[in-house]
Amino acid sequence: MLYNGGGPLVYLFAGIWWLGTGAVLGNERGILGIVTMVLGIFGLGVWVEQTFRIEPLVFIEDVIFYLTYVWAVWLGIVIWRLADKRELAMEPATATEQLAST
């Protein structure tokens, strides 16, 4: 199984992680969650292709290569927009003053 290093194991673990993350993201970000789960399925497909040396599945490596970059940029934009919308519950200076007065 490890004929070309730990590569197949990386895709196995990444595929499982993307499937789980996609399920969690699906509740708040529907399309991003679906794309994440598709990425997980492709990751598991690459694992099967590399582990069992199935030549017709080699095209999946190209798909996951490009889809990973699109997904990472998309997730970064989502996180960036959330950070801009988030307001602090309490200013740090106010919290320190309240703790000092008690």
N, C-alpha and C positions, 0 to 999 in steps of 0.2 A: 504494500500500500504506500509506502514511503519511498517509492523508486525515484521521484524527483523532489526529495526533501519534504518539508512540512506543508507544501503548497496546498495539497488537497484538504488537509485539516483546517487550514485557514478559511477556505471557502465553506467548509462544513459549519464551523462555528459562526462565521459571518452570516451565512444563510439563515441559521437558526436565530441569530440576534436580530437580523432584519425582519424576519417573520414576526417575532415578538414585539419589536418596536413598531412595526406597521399596524399591528392589532391595537396597540395603545394609541398611536397617532390617529387611527381611524375615527376615534370618538370626537376629536377636536378638529382635525384637518383631514377631511375625507379623502380627497384626491392624493394628498401627500402620503397618507397611510396606505392607500392602494398601491401607489408606486413603490413604496418601501417594501410591501409584501411581494410585489412582482420581482423586485431586486433580490429578495430572499429566495424566491423560487429559482431565479437564475443562478444565484450563488450555490444552491444545492445541486442545480444542474451541472455547473462547472465541477463540483465535487465528484458527482457521478462520472462525468466525462474523464476527469483526470485519474480517478481511482481505478476505474474499470477499462480505461483506454478505449473509449467509444469514439471513433473518429467522426461520425456524422454530427456529433454534438459540439464540435470545435467552434462553430459560429457563435455559441453562447458566450465564449470568452470575450469576443469583440463587443457584444451587446452589453455585458456587465461592465466592461472597461469604460465605455462612454456613459452608460447610465449612472455609474457611481459618481462621476464628476457632476453630472446634471443634478443628481439627488443631493450631493453635498452643498452645491451652490444654492439650491432651492431651500434646503433646511437652514442654511446660514442666513438667507434673506428673511425667512420666517422668524428666526430667533432675533434678528436685528430689529424687525418691526415690533416684536413683542417688547423688547427692551425700551424702545422709544415710547410705547404706550403706557408702560408700567410707571406708576407713581409710587413714591416712597410712602409707606404708611405713616411715618413720623420722621421729621428731620433729625439727623444724628445729634445736633446740638440740643434740641428740645428733649430728646430722650435722656441725655446726660443731665440736664437741668432737673427733670422730673425725678430721676433716681437720686440726685443729690438732695433734693428737698424732702424726701421721705425718710 
